[in-house]
Amino acid sequence: MSAPLAPPRLPAAARPLVAFTTLLRANGFAVAPEQTVLFLSAVQLLGPRSIEDVRKAAVATIGPPFERRDTFDALFDSHFLGAAGEPGEDDSWQPDDEMKVEEEGAGQEILIGEEVHETGREATSAEALAVRQLQPPDDSDTLNRFTRDLPEALPRRRGYRQRRARRGPGFDLAASLKAAIRNDGEVMALKRWRRSSRVRPVLLLIDVSGSMKQRTDANLALAHALVQGAPRVEVFTFGTRLTRLTTALKRRNRSRALGIAADLVADWDGGTRIGDALETFLAVPRFAGYARGAVVLILSDGLERGDPGAMIRAVRHLAARAHRIDWLSPLATGRDYRPATEGLAAIRPFITSLTNGGTTAAICRHVLSIGRERAA
């Protein structure tokens, strides 16, 4: 029996480049595997003639935040040029640990946290990994009506395709000429066209931290109903990690879909790192593309710990891509609700609404009202 083949080793020229992205992650930069591959491809494409070409490739593909560019350059110089000094020593922000991105089907070992946040009242940054069996409340009637009404209620945008119409800004000359041929060359009427419309995509971000544990199961059931009712939906959970659940929730059987989703998420009832999660989401080009022109729904109480700067920056950048952002919090149960945290208060100018997310019925009513608001 032949011995198993050893995994291929990286070429010697690529190892310093991959080591640099590892160094960036160790210093709090969100660098996804896709960005590492793009970095290697960019260096190969440039055929770098100087170290500055490598720097330009790194900046273009990794996209360091503007406010941390000095730290990025210091790390680059330290790694590639052997510059003296400790990079990032003047940077006051340091993450508790690396924000991880969990893709569906990653198949990595899940560790059980020893200090799971049980109270559900305070925000924490500690990562408590756990397995969980989802037991959503019986909101079947509400969710079934929601799935049925959703396609007509979502806001739409102008598409790029054209379709025939009785009234429109332009004439369909081809159709007009074909009609004239059928009438012995007589032009009886000029056919018109107008641009068709498309349903806007939906991006759903669900907080699964300890402070949201009372709503987590119901929110995942709502996410399944949303995926079943809308044509273009992406679903992510975040706590101390970022996990994509879209493919799992496309299964029509709700119990089966939620069972698979429960196995994918590892950071149930753990810490709250909203800013880090959103920055990690935006750092992955494929994920950030899901937000372009989308209706973004964030189900979270907004209880971010510590410095809210990362959360504010991320929401501002997300708002620049999205059609609208609706933040649904279980704490916002009354019209006189005022955000209790500095971060949530600071992002109010960047979000379209901050409303009640305390019940499934309230969330469904709000989502169904978005399209009607646009039409009005």
Disulfide bonds with the S-S distance in Angstrom:
none
